[in-house]
Amino acid sequence: MRIAIGCDHAGVELKRLLISSVLSAHNVIDVGIDCMGLVDYPDVAKQVADKVITLDADRGILICGTGIGMAMAAGRFSGVRAATCNDIYSAEMSRRHNDANILCLGARVVGVGVAEGIARMWLSTPFDGGRHKNRVSKIEQNLE
């Protein structure tokens, strides 16, 4: 699977860890950043969203301090279904019921082990389709 990943200054360490652990079996497209210098998270969210929208990546992962800012920024783009997940169950349901294509994590909210579990679950969980497909379609219609 092709995964686009990006972070702001708060997420650099967690991004590195996820790339070397959970994402090692995937084709990773790292849009940055790689230093602790300040960066505006909407700029990084746009880069990952663009990769997902254009199908250069199958899914995306964004990391900031809480995951909230990244989700808000990425969610502004048509075709993006970004979900901030702080636990494994939410990660599973964001895929099963919402077909989330961008996972947003808060490096200051979840511990490393939990973040790895969330990412593993999110990457391995399929979309259930069925009754959920109609609901996801309604989300897309409201963005047009």
Secondary structure, 3 states (H helix, E strand, C coil): CEEEEEECHHHHHHHHHHHHCHHHHCEEEEEECCCCCCCCHHHHHHHHHHHHHCCCCCEEEEEECCCHHHHHHHCCCCCCCEEECCCHHHHHHHHHCCCCCEEEEECCCCCHHHHHHHHHHHHHCCCCCCHHHHHHHHHHHHHC
